[in-house]
Each structure stands twice: as structure tokens, then as C-alpha cells.
Amino acid sequence: MQEALVILQKYWKHNQFRSLQADIINSVLDGKDTLALLPTGGGKSICFQVPALMQEGICLVVSPLIALMKDQVANLQKRDIKAMALIGGIQSEELITLLDNCEFGNYKFLYLSPERLQSDWILDRLKNLRINLIAIDEAHCVSQWGHDFRPAYLKIANLKKHFPKTPFLALTASATERVKEDIINQLGLEHPAVFQKSFARENIAYMVFEAEDKLYKIGQMLKKNPEPSIIYVRNRKSCLDIATQLQTLGFKVSYYHGGLHAKEKDKNMQLWMDEKVQVIVATNAFGMGIDKANVKTVIHLQFPENIENYYQEAGRAGRNGEKAFAVLLTSPSDAITALNQFISVLPDKAFLVKMYVKLCNYFQIAYGEGMDEKFMFNLNHFCMQYQFSTTKTYNAIQFLDRQGILTLTQEFSEKVMVQFLISSKEILRFLSLNPKEEPILLAILRTYPGIYDMLLPLNLSLIAKKSNTNETQVTQLLSELKNKAIIDYQAKSNDATLIFNEVREDERTINRVSKYLDNQNKLKKEQLESVIAYVTDAKNCKSKLILAYFGENQTTDCGICSYCIAKKKQPKTIVSNTEIILRLLKNGEMTSREIQNASLLSSNAIIVVLQELLEDNTIKINSNNKYRLKI
């Protein structure tokens, strides 16, 4: 194991392996098929990267996530390790050149998607490579019971025929017992060594709180725990809204979602990583490759789609081993909202056929054509043209992406055109009244002197740089100026790229994958039911509920989750709570929030007492929502 440690120290600057990493590496070096279940942050990539560097030849890494492949390749290249990825959109001629480089250029890692293995000629080229290890990342995708099943993963087992002596290493961060068995069977792993780190995170307190005013509750938690925090929300609008509201309350906040420009994503994330801001508000686009050890609190404002995702996102807290909090805030309507968000927007076969045909028509792809064609794609424009639900359409396209029929690449880009409609004299008057807008406006006027005469394309990043602001601030000002009829402002955005991986065959294309759609829809319903059960269960330890979901039988309560804390406080009866509240109200009228601040009781306990006192006619509530003793 000494050689493995030397490589770890040389390339990753670590002096020791994390739990199970050394065991997994030894298993692979012994030539055994291996299944490794390491929770988020467990260091899965090290388990194949280190043994691959210890041997002659190249490691083949099969991964479904383009962004993750790019990220890992970039990280390896930074360490002067030769690696490449065969992602979608690369033409055949370029692919041939890249594979030649792999064969003769002393590369150590080749990343590709499972869909690439469906091409016979690529498989033939792979046979010429001296492959020392085949790593299957996100291996739960091979199981129909996994939360991101991709049929192309079923083809990976064919590699066994061509590389019978090469060990397979299947890696995943979250898999139930049923999924684990399916991975072994579907990949054809032979007597695999199975390494599974417990899903228990003893330092994380899983909390579920009912909160009428979620923003107020967040503020309380962030003041109590001023260390780095993540707040997960469901969509881009909520991301910006919550970040703005928290900034108004005095917190230092950044935000992150898939619609930001790459530079702004990096900038916002770095502000948080460098702890120049306390909080980052994010959609689930945030998290991949993020390994910040001292995150104290991870808060979810809405129900997650499944326990697997929740566990991974919550698991970004407390990686330094210190106590941390994974909080899910809920209100009575959240379950219904989640059903509408996740279940009512699932596409069925009829919608999938209709959407796919319209998509091909939208890009003028003829029947039997379209293979490897690439298009800029604006989802909102497409949905408006055909009167489709945006969310259902996005889910349908994502499904086709997982099936390998399309490749959807998120890459926000925007072409901005501006012309000033008022004279330079009026602009100067506007600046004198609005001096804070001066840096951006002067940057525009000095960079584009002809902007009074015609619509001109603006380079937002250049204007942001010259005015020492950011692109969001520039865009916000342009919108305000348009509303005031000071400028003509047009923005045409492309929020994705679509690549067609197959020729168009309409219903024949969809019929081939429709059984997977039915299974997926059934699974998503079951998964959401598990989330609702987790949130609403008031009789069991939250940590035990999560472990039970992943097939672990925990006999003792964790002692730190919301259930366990409430259980410890049970001797404090309703009577004593009543006395506390009555004593407070003797001093004068109070709102429920003032009572909570003064009493330190939970909001739920206060509501119960107040309702009883109102029913008993002991107190009354004024028109200004303040409670007082009834005289």
C-alpha cells in the first residue's frame, strides 16, 4: 500500500486515505470486481484514479454526467495527469483522432458516457487499448430501481466479453438494497467484493420543523450558527428571491443556479468558498464537486424529490466531523405542492410522442434524419410555440437525455441589444438624479459611442468589468431603463444545447423506451411517498428513518435530531407551557412571535397553547394580531 500512498501524496497532497478507500484500491489491484458504496464526500474518484496510476495502461471511466466528466478531467489535467473525455457533439473524424491519441499518447484516463458504448466502431477501438480498470460511476443508473436509470448502462456488461481479465469497479453514493443487488446482476460482476460505508452521519442532526414564516426561521438559525451555510430551493426565481430577502435582513449571501453564466457561477461560488459570504442559496445544480469541510447548516425550503437526493445534499454539512445541521422546513401545504411539482408534471407516453415529434418539427428534422445534429435551444420559446407545460416538457427532454436519444447541455447564453432613446443631455440629467447608476451607464456610453443611433450588441461581461459590478447588476439596470423608456432593450437567450443522437423515427423511437418511462413514473411516486413519510413521521428518530430507507437497521436513536430533541423535552407539559405564556401576557399584549422570542418555546407548542386559551375564553386576539388576557 506504500506505493498507493506515494501517489496520493504526490498528486493529491493527502497523507492518508479516507475510510474504505485503501480496501477498495487493494481489491481492484487484486483484480477483483468491486462494488463501492461511499456516501457523498467519501472520495469515490480516488478509488479508481490511484490504482489506475499504479499500473500500466489506461483506465476506462463510464459516467452519465457530462459536467462531472469535464470536472474530473480538468482536475486530473491540473495535476499533469493525461486524461480526456468523449462527450456528445464530437464529430466522428475528431473522435478517431482522440482515440488515436488514447492509444498512442500515453493517456491514463478515458471518460465516456454509456451511450458511446452502443457504437460498434468505438467498441472496436476500445479493444485496442490496454485497459487496466473499468470504473462505472453513478452505478445506480444501471438499475431500473435507481433514481436515474439509463438503459445504455445495460450495455456496459458487454465489456466483460472483451476484457474478461480487467476488473470492474462500480461506484455509487446512494443505493438501496434492491438497487445494490441489481447493480451486481446487470453489470455481471463476478463474486464482487462489496464495500459499503454506513450511511450514518453521527455528527449531522436531521431536523424537520414546521414553520409558518420560513424566512424568519432561517434568520434565527443563521444568527445562531454563523458558519458557512447552504439553502436549497426548487427553482431559479426562489433562488434569487430568498437571496435578496436574506440580504435585506443583513446576511451576506450569494446564490447559484443553472441559468447563471459560467463566470458568475464561479464568482458566486468562490465568494462562499472563501467565506466572504455566509450563505449560498442554490438549486440542486449546486453541489457537484463541492467539498467544503466546515459547512454548518444545510437548509431545504421545499420537499426534495427523493431521499437519495436529500441525503446527498444534506451530507454536504459537517464533513469536518463537527456537529452540523440538516434542516427541512415544512408548512401544511408543502406535501400538495410537492405532488404538483413532481408527480403531476411527469410525462406519459402520449405526451412524450407528441413532444418529440414537435421538437423534431421545431428544428426541421425530416423523418429518418437528424443523427448527431446540434441545435441551440430555448425551452420557453419552444413551449410557448406549442402550448406545452414547461416543467412537463423539461422532464420529457430529460428522460430522452437519460435514454440517450438526445443530449441536453445546459449553457446559458444571451444576446443583448441596446439603443438609447433619449438625448445625451437627458442622460446627464438622469445621472445627476441617479448617481449610483453612473458606473454602468458611463461604461456603456464610452464603449459604444454609436448607441444613440442604432441597436448595438452589448458585451455584458465587459461592461460589468469596466464598471466594477457584475452581469446581474448590469441586466437589472437595463431592465429598469427599458421600463422608464430610456432605452430599447432586447435580450434573446439560448438556455441549452440539444444534440440528436439518433435518426428521427417518431413513435418507433418512443415505443422502444416507453416501458422505462412507466417504471420511472412509478418509482418517482414511491420515492416522493418516502419523502412525505420522512417529513410527517413524528414517532421515530429522523436518522433511523434515513438509515432504514437505505437498508440499515439502527437500533438506537441518534439523540440529536428534531424527534430526539422533542422527546427529551417531553416532561415539559402543556400545563407548564400555558403558565409560561400566561405570565408573559400579564405584562402586556404580545404577538405569537414575541411570545416565542421571550419564552424560547417551539412555534408548535405556542400554537397549541394559544388555541386552547382562545377556546377557553382565557385570552383574546386584537385586530393587530396581538394576544392579551381577557379581563
PyMOL commands that set and color helices and strands:
alter all, ss='L'
color gray80, all
select helices_A, chain A and resi 2-12+21-29+46-53+66-78+92-104+114-118+120-127+139-142+151-162+177-187+214-224+236-248+262-273+307-314+334-343+349-362+379-386+390-402+424-433+435-447+449-452+460-466+471-483+507-536+542-549+562-568+574-586+592-599+603-615
alter helices_A, ss='H'
color red, helices_A
select strands_A, chain A and resi 34-37+58-62+83-86+109-112+131-136+168-172+193-196+204-210+229-232+253-256+279-282+297-300+324-330+373-377+406-420+456-458+487-500+619-621+627-629
alter strands_A, ss='S'
color yellow, strands_A
deselect
rebuild
show_as cartoon
